[in-house]
Amino acid sequence: MSEEIKSMKCAEFQAQLPELIESGARAAEDPHVKECDLCRELLENLEAIAEAARQLFPEVEPPEELWEHIDSAIKKDKG
């Protein structure tokens, strides 16, 4: 494969990468990633960064009474 064709495929894949990641698709299963060391490494780095970010800001469940407080505050405001 010529370097120019490979670069075009890399550019196309990298342009689609945010959508692939956002959709939850298995970007690692993409045929281009299986063939291209550069894009495979990019994907691995992005996945590592995303995992590190999730570790920094773990999901916190709001207290059960939160919606009740919001509802009563709205009712007070309207009243």
URCOR-V514974 format. One record per residue. N is the residue number from 0. OMEGA is omega in radians with two decimals (none if undefined). Layout:
# URCOR-V514974
N/OMEGA
N/OMEGA
This chain:
# URCOR-V514974
0/-3.12
1/-3.12
2/-3.13
3/3.12
4/3.12
5/3.13
6/3.11
7/3.13
8/3.10
9/-3.13
10/3.11
11/-3.14
12/-3.10
13/3.08
14/-3.13
15/-3.02
16/3.12
17/3.12
18/3.12
19/-3.12
20/-3.11
21/-3.10
22/-3.10
23/3.13
24/3.11
25/-3.11
26/-3.14
27/3.13
28/-3.14
29/-3.13
30/-3.13
31/-3.13
32/-3.14
33/-3.11
34/-2.95
35/3.13
36/-3.11
37/-3.12
38/3.08
39/3.11
40/3.09
41/-3.14
42/3.13
43/3.12
44/3.12
45/3.11
46/3.10
47/3.11
48/3.14
49/3.12
50/3.10
51/3.12
52/3.10
53/3.12
54/-3.14
55/-3.07
56/-3.13
57/3.11
58/3.11
59/3.11
60/3.09
61/3.10
62/-3.09
63/-3.08
64/-3.10
65/-3.10
66/3.08
67/3.11
68/3.12
69/3.13
70/-3.13
71/3.09
72/3.10
73/-3.14
74/3.10
75/-3.12
76/-3.14
77/-2.98
78/none
